[in-house]
Amino acid sequence: MDFFHSFIGSFAKLFLKYLRSCVAELVSCVGWNTAEELYSCSDDHQIVKWNLLTSETSQIVKLPDDIYPIDLHWFPKSLGIKKQTQAESFVLTSSDGKFHLISKLGRVEKSVEAHCGAVLAGRWNYEGTALVTVGEDGQIKIWSKTGMLRSTLAQQGTPVYSVAWGPDSEKVLYTAGKQLIIKPLQPNAKVLQWKAHDGIILKVDWNSVNDLILSAGEDCKYKVWDSYGRPLYSSQPHEHPITSVAWAPDGELFAVGSFHTLRLCDKTGWSYALEKPNTGSIFNITWSIDGTQIAGACGNGHVVFAHVVEQRWEWKDFQVTLTKRRTMQVRNVLNDAVDLLEFRDRVIKASLNYAHLVVSTSLQCYVFSTKNWNTPLIFDLKEGTVSLILQAERHFLLVDGGGIYLYSYDGRFLSSPKFPGMRTDILNAQTVSLSNDTIAIKDKADEKIIFLFEASTGKPLGDGKLLSHKNEILEIALDQKGLTNDRKIAFIDKNRDLCITSVKRFGKEEQIIKLGTMVHTLAWSDTCNILCGLQDTRFTVWYYPNTVYVDRDILPKTLYERDASEFSKNPHIVSFVGNQVTIRRADGSLIHISISPYPAILHEYVSSSKWEDAVRLCRFVKEQTMWACLAAMAVANRDMTTAEIAYAAIGEIDKVQYINSIKNLPSKESKMAHILMFSGNIQEAEMVLLQAGLVYQAIQININLYNWERYVSLSEQGCSAYMHLKLLCYKAGMLTFPGELVREKRSCLVWTLKYK
């Protein structure tokens, strides 16, 4: 059966592959061991293993008659514990107040008295170092991985129905009637609590990738929250209470279960698809490790399996749709040509960009060129759980449970960057960025830090320094064009400020410059270094962001802005291809915006040093933004003749006069220094003059800037005593020295008079 109900702009549906009758008793919980192997527990005391490859079921163990299972959670299979036998075990909570550690073969390794009354939920943290359980007695307890009690985190008078770990495994989210509570493990730390529903909350989930919280309750609603308890989405009331919710591993989708109801939703809350299977209430939903399948524990004794299909990827003239688990359809919208792509294994992830389609299955990676869909390049994967694919013009990046891998489009392995404490399971498109020469990864341990790596070698960029910001960073993006030395990275911080900096000069805090405020989402163009973002109630395009390093005064003249109220609340930029920006609204619909094609043409002319063509283009278009961009580009490339024409066109007469004075300077070094001064690079200008032996001009720069400390230092180092006295007397005669500063420099003046 297919899910037939979908909303505008949806690109995914669920396909119910199996709907099997398990037993007459209620199925309480399910859990995936691998992408093809599921364990289920029911009130008939059986633990059953389901093999989706062979469509076989087998009983693993028959529990004692007094044990009624309630919740099941597998020990996490993270990189550091692959070889441990405990990675092949799960925790099972039951109605007799115990939790049981059980191996995959069905052997009960340990049973622990945990609560008075039923143990309603149990969850391992992401590292597998701790277990949290909650029960009817209102207690939240933390246990070691061997089942030893570490602490009782909290106690209340009402049953706790559900619990979840925070992304850093340092906080626990649990229910308290109609309230949700986030409690840190550290004693005396601040507890966050808020009213989330109008009825008792039955289920919660907290995703480690997007840091968003799901909740479901007896008020028949499901809701999405951020980690500060702020509401992001609230569904319309359903006919019956919501009994289960679960995030997909990558945080892009979540599933909702109720009575005869299974729903697939986007992370922002809107629904992709809805199905009404005859299952009774779905008490537990779990996603497979690769995020392509869902299993549900049903009240009528069924176990329901569903697969995510009909995902869609678009790039220019091509549209790719996952029609079945192992089949893709490629459509060229220009000539309506259709190609079918068949795969040996189930498709897990795909990405379409830069004239290439990259598809990851459970065992292999396929690379297709848009020029030829018949002969893909195929290579084997180390792990089959690829969670992220990013593309650049020259290569693409894969992220799986084992690491980060960079490949060329001909299948050649390039590099695998690593850094201390790296967790690949929490990386997504907002925290990793790729360009032709650089890989940027946001650190999860310290969210103020971005690691930068050379793409070709995987080694830390430059001298290994980190890009460090004063606030936590939310989203990062590298520009895609230009030389390595000019590579820029833009990011949005916790205050929603949009900042930009050069990846080659990230050691200097002053080089991080704020471009805008209240920016919620951003994207670089794939054809030139044009940046766009949704800024509060405006859609803004920075046609030449590098203007902030050249002439910050004319930055507002290089922008394009339009009202963004039509995009409703919380829109997101999906792509920026050519001069077309695709935005997804909060209701799931897609909106396409076309910006002017002329700035991209101007970028192309400047990159090829076709200055005369650039001037002719600006004269043809007759727009101030074009002239302002050309002025900044010309100064950045030291073409002062073009800069003079462009500044005159936008009415910056004082800058035209300054450029004329630069052109009349006698030496090349003097011209270079004043061009650097024009761009605000005072230290570099002074360095150029000192290296050329033009000490007097370096001193004059500091005099004009009233930088007296540096002026006196240079005078003592490189100027004759007579010249030193002449300059001091000149400034003193103009009464520009503050009296206090003159007194401080009296000894220097006496020294000068002595040598007169």
VEXSEDREN-654375 format. One line per 4 residues: number of its first residue (from 1); their letters; for each residue x, y, z of C-alpha. Coordinates in steps of 0.2 Angstrom, whole numbers, plus 5000, padded with zeros to 4 digits. Layout:
VEXSEDREN-654375
NUM) A) X:Y:Z ~ ... .
This chain:
VEXSEDREN-654375
1) MDFF) 5000:5000:5000 ~ 5006:5018:4996 ~ 5003:5033:5006 ~ 4991:5043:4995 .
5) HSFI) 4989:5059:5005 ~ 5003:5072:5002 ~ 5005:5091:5004 ~ 5011:5104:4992 .
9) GSFA) 5029:5103:4989 ~ 5031:5086:4997 ~ 5045:5074:4990 ~ 5043:5059:5001 .
13) KLFL) 5030:5045:5005 ~ 5029:5029:5014 ~ 5027:5012:5007 ~ 5021:4999:5018 .
17) KYLR) 5030:4983:5013 ~ 5024:4971:5027 ~ 5009:4971:5038 ~ 5011:4954:5047 .
21) SCVA) 5001:4947:5060 ~ 5013:4943:5075 ~ 5002:4937:5089 ~ 4985:4940:5096 .
25) ELVS) 4993:4950:5111 ~ 4998:4968:5110 ~ 5015:4972:5103 ~ 5023:4984:5115 .
29) CVGW) 5040:4989:5108 ~ 5052:4986:5093 ~ 5070:4990:5089 ~ 5082:4988:5074 .
33) NTAE) 5098:4978:5077 ~ 5104:4981:5059 ~ 5096:4989:5044 ~ 5088:4973:5039 .
37) ELYS) 5085:4965:5057 ~ 5072:4970:5069 ~ 5067:4963:5086 ~ 5049:4965:5093 .
41) CSDD) 5042:4961:5111 ~ 5024:4958:5115 ~ 5012:4954:5129 ~ 5014:4935:5125 .
45) HQIV) 5031:4936:5133 ~ 5040:4933:5117 ~ 5055:4942:5109 ~ 5054:4939:5090 .
49) KWNL) 5067:4943:5077 ~ 5062:4949:5060 ~ 5074:4947:5045 ~ 5068:4958:5030 .
53) LTSE) 5080:4951:5018 ~ 5073:4933:5019 ~ 5056:4938:5026 ~ 5058:4926:5040 .
57) TSQI) 5054:4927:5058 ~ 5061:4917:5073 ~ 5058:4917:5092 ~ 5073:4923:5101 .
61) VKLP) 5067:4920:5119 ~ 5052:4916:5129 ~ 5052:4927:5144 ~ 5044:4922:5161 .
65) DDIY) 5025:4924:5162 ~ 5027:4938:5175 ~ 5037:4949:5164 ~ 5027:4960:5152 .
69) PIDL) 5039:4970:5141 ~ 5036:4989:5139 ~ 5051:4997:5131 ~ 5067:4991:5121 .
73) HWFP) 5083:5000:5116 ~ 5098:4993:5108 ~ 5116:4997:5114 ~ 5123:5011:5102 .
77) KSLG) 5134:5005:5089 ~ 5146:5019:5089 ~ 5164:5019:5082 ~ 5173:5016:5099 .
81) IKKQ) 5163:5001:5104 ~ 5162:4991:5088 ~ 5172:4976:5095 ~ 5163:4975:5112 .
85) TQAE) 5151:4961:5115 ~ 5139:4973:5123 ~ 5136:4982:5107 ~ 5126:4967:5102 .
89) SFVL) 5114:4968:5116 ~ 5098:4978:5121 ~ 5090:4984:5137 ~ 5072:4979:5140 .
93) TSSD) 5061:4987:5153 ~ 5046:4978:5160 ~ 5031:4979:5171 ~ 5038:4971:5186 .
97) GKFH) 5049:4986:5190 ~ 5065:4978:5182 ~ 5076:4981:5167 ~ 5085:4967:5158 .
101) LISK) 5101:4967:5148 ~ 5098:4954:5135 ~ 5110:4948:5121 ~ 5105:4947:5103 .
105) LGRV) 5105:4928:5105 ~ 5091:4930:5118 ~ 5102:4927:5134 ~ 5097:4938:5149 .
109) EKSV) 5114:4944:5155 ~ 5107:4954:5170 ~ 5090:4959:5178 ~ 5090:4974:5189 .
113) EAHC) 5077:4980:5202 ~ 5075:4998:5196 ~ 5058:5005:5201 ~ 5043:5003:5211 .
117) GAVL) 5030:4999:5198 ~ 5033:4997:5180 ~ 5049:5003:5171 ~ 5040:5014:5157 .
121) AGRW) 5056:5018:5147 ~ 5074:5015:5146 ~ 5087:5024:5135 ~ 5106:5022:5132 .
125) NYEG) 5115:5038:5129 ~ 5124:5041:5113 ~ 5141:5035:5119 ~ 5134:5019:5128 .
129) TALV) 5142:5025:5144 ~ 5125:5027:5154 ~ 5107:5021:5154 ~ 5092:5031:5160 .
133) TVGE) 5076:5023:5166 ~ 5059:5031:5171 ~ 5045:5023:5180 ~ 5027:5023:5187 .
137) DGQI) 5035:5029:5204 ~ 5040:5046:5196 ~ 5059:5043:5198 ~ 5072:5046:5184 .
141) KIWS) 5088:5035:5187 ~ 5105:5035:5179 ~ 5114:5018:5178 ~ 5131:5012:5172 .
145) KTGM) 5132:5002:5156 ~ 5134:4986:5168 ~ 5118:4990:5177 ~ 5125:4999:5193 .
149) LRST) 5115:5013:5200 ~ 5124:5030:5198 ~ 5111:5042:5204 ~ 5093:5046:5206 .
153) LAQQ) 5092:5062:5194 ~ 5074:5067:5199 ~ 5058:5061:5208 ~ 5040:5067:5206 .
157) GTPV) 5023:5062:5211 ~ 5017:5057:5194 ~ 5022:5043:5182 ~ 5036:5047:5169 .
161) YSVA) 5030:5040:5153 ~ 5045:5044:5141 ~ 5063:5050:5142 ~ 5076:5055:5130 .
165) WGPD) 5095:5060:5131 ~ 5101:5077:5125 ~ 5113:5077:5110 ~ 5128:5079:5121 .
169) SEKV) 5122:5066:5133 ~ 5124:5079:5147 ~ 5105:5082:5149 ~ 5089:5072:5150 .
173) LYTA) 5072:5076:5144 ~ 5057:5068:5153 ~ 5038:5070:5154 ~ 5029:5076:5170 .
177) GKQL) 5010:5075:5166 ~ 5007:5090:5155 ~ 5025:5097:5157 ~ 5041:5093:5149 .
181) IIKP) 5057:5095:5159 ~ 5075:5096:5154 ~ 5087:5092:5168 ~ 5106:5092:5167 .
185) LQPN) 5116:5078:5175 ~ 5127:5091:5184 ~ 5120:5095:5201 ~ 5113:5112:5204 .
189) AKVL) 5112:5116:5186 ~ 5097:5125:5179 ~ 5082:5115:5176 ~ 5071:5120:5161 .
193) QWKA) 5052:5116:5162 ~ 5037:5121:5152 ~ 5019:5116:5149 ~ 5019:5107:5132 .
197) HDGI) 5002:5099:5131 ~ 4984:5101:5137 ~ 4984:5082:5141 ~ 4996:5070:5148 .
201) ILKV) 5012:5068:5137 ~ 5015:5050:5132 ~ 5030:5051:5121 ~ 5046:5062:5118 .
205) DWNS) 5061:5061:5107 ~ 5076:5072:5105 ~ 5086:5072:5089 ~ 5105:5073:5091 .
209) VNDL) 5108:5081:5073 ~ 5095:5095:5073 ~ 5094:5097:5092 ~ 5075:5098:5091 .
213) ILSA) 5062:5090:5102 ~ 5046:5080:5098 ~ 5032:5077:5110 ~ 5015:5069:5109 .
217) GEDC) 5001:5068:5121 ~ 4983:5064:5125 ~ 4977:5080:5119 ~ 4979:5072:5101 .
221) KYKV) 4993:5083:5096 ~ 5011:5082:5091 ~ 5023:5096:5093 ~ 5040:5102:5089 .
225) WDSY) 5051:5112:5101 ~ 5069:5119:5101 ~ 5080:5114:5115 ~ 5075:5130:5124 .
229) GRPL) 5057:5125:5125 ~ 5051:5137:5112 ~ 5037:5130:5101 ~ 5041:5128:5083 .
233) YSSQ) 5026:5118:5077 ~ 5009:5112:5084 ~ 4998:5100:5074 ~ 4980:5101:5073 .
237) PHEH) 4971:5089:5085 ~ 4969:5071:5079 ~ 4954:5059:5082 ~ 4964:5049:5095 .
241) PITS) 4979:5052:5107 ~ 4996:5052:5099 ~ 5004:5037:5106 ~ 5022:5037:5097 .
245) VAWA) 5034:5049:5089 ~ 5052:5046:5083 ~ 5065:5056:5073 ~ 5074:5049:5058 .
249) PDGE) 5093:5047:5062 ~ 5098:5062:5051 ~ 5084:5074:5059 ~ 5076:5078:5042 .
253) LFAV) 5060:5068:5045 ~ 5050:5061:5059 ~ 5036:5048:5061 ~ 5020:5049:5071 .
257) GSFH) 5009:5035:5077 ~ 4991:5035:5083 ~ 4976:5024:5082 ~ 4975:5017:5064 .
261) TLRL) 4986:5031:5059 ~ 5004:5032:5053 ~ 5011:5049:5047 ~ 5027:5055:5040 .
265) CDKT) 5032:5073:5043 ~ 5046:5085:5039 ~ 5057:5092:5053 ~ 5047:5108:5053 .
269) GWSY) 5031:5099:5057 ~ 5021:5098:5041 ~ 5015:5082:5034 ~ 5022:5073:5019 .
273) ALEK) 5011:5058:5019 ~ 4997:5049:5029 ~ 4991:5031:5030 ~ 4977:5023:5039 .
277) PNTG) 4983:5005:5042 ~ 4972:4993:5052 ~ 4984:4991:5066 ~ 4975:4998:5082 .
281) SIFN) 4986:5010:5091 ~ 5004:5011:5086 ~ 5013:5011:5103 ~ 5031:5012:5098 .
285) ITWS) 5040:5018:5082 ~ 5058:5016:5078 ~ 5069:5020:5062 ~ 5082:5009:5055 .
289) IDGT) 5100:5014:5056 ~ 5101:5020:5038 ~ 5085:5031:5040 ~ 5075:5022:5026 .
293) QIAG) 5063:5011:5035 ~ 5051:5012:5050 ~ 5044:4999:5061 ~ 5029:5001:5072 .
297) ACGN) 5023:4990:5087 ~ 5004:4989:5085 ~ 4990:4986:5098 ~ 4982:4973:5088 .
301) GHVV) 4997:4961:5088 ~ 5004:4967:5071 ~ 5021:4974:5067 ~ 5020:4986:5053 .
305) FAHV) 5035:4990:5041 ~ 5036:5005:5030 ~ 5049:5012:5018 ~ 5052:5030:5013 .
309) VEQR) 5050:5032:4994 ~ 5046:5046:4981 ~ 5060:5057:4987 ~ 5064:5070:4974 .
313) WEWK) 5080:5079:4969 ~ 5081:5093:4957 ~ 5095:5102:4948 ~ 5093:5114:4933 .
317) DFQV) 5084:5104:4919 ~ 5084:5087:4929 ~ 5072:5079:4941 ~ 5077:5063:4950 .
321) TLTK) 5063:5053:4959 ~ 5065:5038:4970 ~ 5051:5028:4964 ~ 5055:5011:4973 .
325) RRTM) 5067:5006:4986 ~ 5080:5001:4972 ~ 5074:5011:4957 ~ 5076:5030:4952 .
329) QVRN) 5068:5039:4938 ~ 5077:5053:4929 ~ 5067:5066:4919 ~ 5074:5080:4908 .
333) VLND) 5060:5093:4909 ~ 5066:5101:4893 ~ 5063:5086:4881 ~ 5053:5075:4893 .
337) AVDL) 5066:5061:4891 ~ 5065:5048:4905 ~ 5079:5036:4911 ~ 5077:5022:4924 .
341) LEFR) 5091:5019:4936 ~ 5091:5001:4944 ~ 5102:4997:4959 ~ 5107:4981:4967 .
345) DRVI) 5103:4986:4984 ~ 5092:4998:4993 ~ 5095:5017:4990 ~ 5100:5026:5007 .
349) KASL) 5106:5043:5002 ~ 5107:5053:4986 ~ 5113:5071:4980 ~ 5111:5080:4963 .
353) NYAH) 5122:5095:4960 ~ 5136:5101:4948 ~ 5130:5089:4934 ~ 5132:5074:4944 .
357) LVVS) 5121:5062:4954 ~ 5129:5053:4969 ~ 5119:5038:4975 ~ 5123:5028:4991 .
361) TSLQ) 5116:5011:4993 ~ 5118:4999:5008 ~ 5134:4993:5000 ~ 5140:5004:4986 .
365) CYVF) 5141:5021:4979 ~ 5136:5026:4962 ~ 5142:5042:4953 ~ 5131:5047:4937 .
369) STKN) 5135:5061:4925 ~ 5120:5071:4918 ~ 5128:5068:4901 ~ 5127:5049:4902 .
373) WNTP) 5115:5040:4914 ~ 5120:5023:4907 ~ 5137:5020:4914 ~ 5139:5025:4932 .
377) LIFD) 5155:5024:4941 ~ 5153:5012:4956 ~ 5164:5008:4971 ~ 5161:4999:4987 .
381) LKEG) 5158:5008:5004 ~ 5167:5004:5020 ~ 5150:5006:5029 ~ 5132:5006:5022 .
385) TVSL) 5125:5019:5033 ~ 5129:5035:5024 ~ 5121:5049:5033 ~ 5126:5064:5022 .
389) ILQA) 5132:5068:5005 ~ 5139:5085:5000 ~ 5145:5090:4983 ~ 5157:5103:4976 .
393) ERHF) 5162:5106:4958 ~ 5177:5095:4958 ~ 5173:5081:4971 ~ 5160:5075:4984 .
397) LLVD) 5160:5071:5002 ~ 5152:5056:5011 ~ 5149:5055:5030 ~ 5145:5038:5038 .
401) GGGI) 5146:5030:5055 ~ 5165:5028:5053 ~ 5171:5044:5047 ~ 5172:5058:5033 .
405) YLYS) 5178:5053:5016 ~ 5181:5064:5001 ~ 5181:5057:4983 ~ 5183:5064:4966 .
409) YDGR) 5169:5061:4953 ~ 5180:5047:4945 ~ 5179:5037:4961 ~ 5197:5041:4967 .
413) FLSS) 5198:5043:4986 ~ 5206:5059:4991 ~ 5206:5062:5010 ~ 5198:5058:5026 .
417) PKFP) 5199:5073:5038 ~ 5199:5070:5057 ~ 5199:5080:5073 ~ 5198:5076:5092 .
421) GMRT) 5181:5071:5098 ~ 5174:5069:5080 ~ 5156:5062:5080 ~ 5150:5059:5063 .
425) DILN) 5132:5054:5068 ~ 5128:5072:5072 ~ 5134:5080:5056 ~ 5122:5088:5044 .
429) AQTV) 5122:5100:5029 ~ 5122:5115:5041 ~ 5137:5110:5051 ~ 5148:5104:5037 .
433) SLSN) 5153:5113:5021 ~ 5163:5109:5006 ~ 5172:5119:4992 ~ 5185:5114:4979 .
437) DTIA) 5199:5116:4991 ~ 5192:5117:5009 ~ 5182:5107:5021 ~ 5174:5116:5035 .
441) IKDK) 5166:5107:5050 ~ 5158:5114:5066 ~ 5164:5107:5082 ~ 5150:5100:5093 .
445) ADEK) 5160:5100:5109 ~ 5164:5118:5107 ~ 5151:5126:5096 ~ 5161:5142:5094 .
449) IIFL) 5174:5133:5084 ~ 5175:5128:5066 ~ 5189:5116:5060 ~ 5196:5120:5042 .
453) FEAS) 5204:5106:5032 ~ 5213:5105:5015 ~ 5202:5095:5004 ~ 5216:5087:4994 .
457) TGKP) 5225:5080:5010 ~ 5213:5081:5024 ~ 5226:5090:5035 ~ 5222:5106:5045 .
461) LGDG) 5222:5121:5035 ~ 5237:5133:5036 ~ 5246:5132:5053 ~ 5232:5122:5061 .
465) KLLS) 5224:5136:5070 ~ 5205:5135:5072 ~ 5192:5148:5067 ~ 5185:5154:5084 .
469) HKNE) 5170:5165:5086 ~ 5164:5174:5102 ~ 5146:5166:5101 ~ 5140:5148:5097 .
473) ILEI) 5139:5145:5078 ~ 5123:5138:5071 ~ 5126:5136:5052 ~ 5141:5137:5041 .
477) ALDQ) 5144:5139:5022 ~ 5160:5140:5011 ~ 5159:5150:4995 ~ 5162:5140:4979 .
481) KGLT) 5172:5150:4967 ~ 5188:5159:4966 ~ 5206:5156:4972 ~ 5211:5147:4988 .
485) NDRK) 5218:5162:4995 ~ 5202:5171:4993 ~ 5191:5158:5000 ~ 5178:5165:5012 .
489) IAFI) 5167:5156:5025 ~ 5150:5163:5030 ~ 5141:5158:5046 ~ 5126:5162:5057 .
493) DKNR) 5129:5163:5076 ~ 5117:5161:5090 ~ 5112:5179:5090 ~ 5107:5176:5072 .
497) DLCI) 5121:5188:5065 ~ 5128:5183:5048 ~ 5147:5184:5049 ~ 5160:5182:5035 .
501) TSVK) 5179:5179:5036 ~ 5193:5172:5026 ~ 5199:5155:5029 ~ 5217:5160:5026 .
505) RFGK) 5216:5173:5039 ~ 5205:5165:5053 ~ 5218:5168:5066 ~ 5214:5186:5068 .
509) EEQI) 5198:5190:5077 ~ 5196:5207:5069 ~ 5194:5198:5052 ~ 5177:5191:5057 .
513) IKLG) 5165:5204:5050 ~ 5146:5205:5053 ~ 5136:5206:5036 ~ 5119:5206:5043 .
517) TMVH) 5107:5203:5058 ~ 5093:5192:5061 ~ 5098:5180:5047 ~ 5089:5163:5048 .
521) TLAW) 5096:5154:5033 ~ 5109:5157:5020 ~ 5116:5150:5004 ~ 5131:5153:4991 .
525) SDTC) 5128:5153:4973 ~ 5135:5138:4964 ~ 5142:5148:4949 ~ 5149:5164:4958 .
529) NILC) 5152:5171:4975 ~ 5135:5178:4978 ~ 5127:5176:4995 ~ 5109:5176:4999 .
533) GLQD) 5099:5175:5015 ~ 5083:5177:5024 ~ 5085:5192:5035 ~ 5070:5194:5047 .
537) TRFT) 5056:5200:5035 ~ 5068:5203:5020 ~ 5076:5192:5007 ~ 5093:5199:5005 .
541) VWYY) 5107:5196:4991 ~ 5125:5201:4994 ~ 5131:5203:4976 ~ 5149:5205:4982 .
545) PNTV) 5151:5200:5000 ~ 5170:5204:4999 ~ 5165:5222:4999 ~ 5167:5222:5018 .
549) YVDR) 5186:5220:5016 ~ 5188:5233:5002 ~ 5176:5247:5006 ~ 5163:5244:5019 .
553) DILP) 5155:5261:5016 ~ 5147:5255:4999 ~ 5142:5238:5005 ~ 5123:5244:5007 .
557) KTLY) 5124:5249:4988 ~ 5129:5231:4983 ~ 5114:5223:4991 ~ 5097:5217:4983 .
561) ERDA) 5083:5217:4995 ~ 5064:5212:4994 ~ 5050:5209:5006 ~ 5050:5191:5012 .
565) SEFS) 5033:5191:5021 ~ 5026:5180:5008 ~ 5037:5166:5013 ~ 5028:5165:5030 .
569) KNPH) 5036:5159:5046 ~ 5053:5150:5047 ~ 5056:5148:5028 ~ 5072:5139:5023 .
573) IVSF) 5083:5141:5008 ~ 5085:5124:4999 ~ 5097:5129:4984 ~ 5105:5143:4975 .
577) VGNQ) 5108:5137:4957 ~ 5113:5150:4944 ~ 5102:5165:4947 ~ 5088:5155:4954 .
581) VTIR) 5085:5153:4973 ~ 5073:5139:4980 ~ 5064:5142:4996 ~ 5054:5130:5006 .
585) RADG) 5040:5138:5017 ~ 5034:5131:5033 ~ 5019:5123:5025 ~ 5031:5113:5014 .
589) SLIH) 5028:5122:4998 ~ 5042:5128:4987 ~ 5045:5145:4980 ~ 5057:5150:4967 .
593) ISIS) 5065:5167:4966 ~ 5075:5173:4951 ~ 5088:5187:4954 ~ 5096:5198:4941 .
597) PYPA) 5108:5188:4930 ~ 5120:5203:4927 ~ 5130:5202:4944 ~ 5135:5184:4939 .
601) ILHE) 5141:5190:4922 ~ 5150:5204:4931 ~ 5159:5191:4942 ~ 5164:5181:4927 .
605) YVSS) 5171:5196:4918 ~ 5181:5202:4933 ~ 5188:5184:4936 ~ 5194:5184:4918 .
609) SKWE) 5201:5202:4920 ~ 5190:5209:4906 ~ 5188:5226:4914 ~ 5182:5235:4898 .
613) DAVR) 5168:5222:4896 ~ 5163:5224:4914 ~ 5162:5243:4912 ~ 5152:5241:4896 .
617) LCRF) 5140:5229:4905 ~ 5137:5242:4920 ~ 5134:5256:4907 ~ 5121:5244:4899 .
621) VKEQ) 5112:5239:4915 ~ 5112:5256:4922 ~ 5110:5250:4940 ~ 5119:5257:4956 .
625) TMWA) 5122:5240:4963 ~ 5132:5235:4948 ~ 5143:5250:4948 ~ 5146:5248:4967 .
629) CLAA) 5150:5230:4965 ~ 5162:5234:4950 ~ 5170:5248:4961 ~ 5174:5236:4975 .
633) MAVA) 5180:5222:4963 ~ 5192:5234:4955 ~ 5199:5240:4971 ~ 5201:5222:4977 .
637) NRDM) 5211:5218:4961 ~ 5221:5234:4961 ~ 5213:5241:4945 ~ 5212:5259:4950 .
641) TTAE) 5207:5266:4933 ~ 5191:5255:4933 ~ 5188:5259:4951 ~ 5189:5278:4947 .
645) IAYA) 5175:5276:4933 ~ 5164:5265:4945 ~ 5165:5277:4960 ~ 5161:5292:4949 .
649) AIGE) 5146:5283:4943 ~ 5139:5281:4961 ~ 5143:5298:4966 ~ 5158:5295:4977 .
653) IDKV) 5168:5310:4972 ~ 5179:5311:4987 ~ 5185:5293:4983 ~ 5188:5298:4965 .
657) QYIN) 5199:5312:4971 ~ 5209:5300:4982 ~ 5211:5287:4968 ~ 5218:5302:4957 .
661) SIKN) 5230:5306:4971 ~ 5236:5288:4972 ~ 5239:5287:4953 ~ 5250:5303:4954 .
665) LPSK) 5262:5294:4967 ~ 5280:5292:4961 ~ 5283:5274:4967 ~ 5275:5258:4965 .
669) ESKM) 5276:5254:4983 ~ 5268:5270:4988 ~ 5253:5267:4976 ~ 5251:5249:4984 .
673) AHIL) 5252:5256:5001 ~ 5239:5269:4998 ~ 5227:5256:4989 ~ 5229:5245:5005 .
677) MFSG) 5225:5261:5015 ~ 5210:5264:5004 ~ 5204:5246:5009 ~ 5207:5249:5027 .
681) NIQE) 5222:5238:5028 ~ 5233:5250:5038 ~ 5245:5238:5045 ~ 5248:5230:5028 .
685) AEMV) 5251:5247:5020 ~ 5264:5252:5034 ~ 5273:5235:5031 ~ 5274:5238:5012 .
689) LLQA) 5282:5256:5015 ~ 5294:5249:5028 ~ 5300:5235:5017 ~ 5303:5248:5003 .
693) GLVY) 5313:5259:5015 ~ 5300:5273:5014 ~ 5300:5276:5033 ~ 5294:5294:5032 .
697) QAIQ) 5279:5289:5022 ~ 5275:5276:5035 ~ 5277:5289:5049 ~ 5265:5301:5039 .
701) ININ) 5252:5288:5038 ~ 5251:5286:5057 ~ 5251:5305:5059 ~ 5236:5307:5048 .
705) LYNW) 5228:5293:5058 ~ 5232:5301:5075 ~ 5241:5285:5080 ~ 5254:5294:5090 .
709) ERYV) 5261:5279:5099 ~ 5265:5270:5083 ~ 5272:5287:5076 ~ 5284:5289:5090 .
713) SLSE) 5290:5271:5089 ~ 5293:5273:5070 ~ 5302:5289:5073 ~ 5314:5282:5085 .
717) QGCS) 5318:5267:5075 ~ 5320:5274:5058 ~ 5320:5293:5057 ~ 5335:5305:5059 .
721) AYMH) 5335:5316:5074 ~ 5332:5331:5064 ~ 5317:5324:5055 ~ 5311:5318:5072 .
725) LKLL) 5312:5335:5079 ~ 5304:5343:5064 ~ 5289:5332:5064 ~ 5286:5334:5083 .
729) CYKA) 5287:5353:5082 ~ 5276:5353:5067 ~ 5262:5343:5076 ~ 5265:5353:5092 .
733) GMLT) 5263:5369:5083 ~ 5246:5363:5076 ~ 5241:5360:5094 ~ 5235:5342:5089 .
737) FPGE) 5245:5333:5102 ~ 5235:5331:5118 ~ 5244:5339:5133 ~ 5245:5323:5142 .
741) LVRE) 5253:5314:5128 ~ 5266:5328:5125 ~ 5271:5326:5144 ~ 5273:5308:5141 .
745) KRSC) 5284:5311:5126 ~ 5295:5324:5134 ~ 5309:5313:5136 ~ 5309:5309:5118 .
749) LVWT) 5308:5328:5114 ~ 5323:5331:5125 ~ 5332:5317:5116 ~ 5329:5324:5100 .
753) LKYK) 5335:5342:5105 ~ 5351:5334:5112 ~ 5355:5327:5095 ~ 5350:5343:5085 .
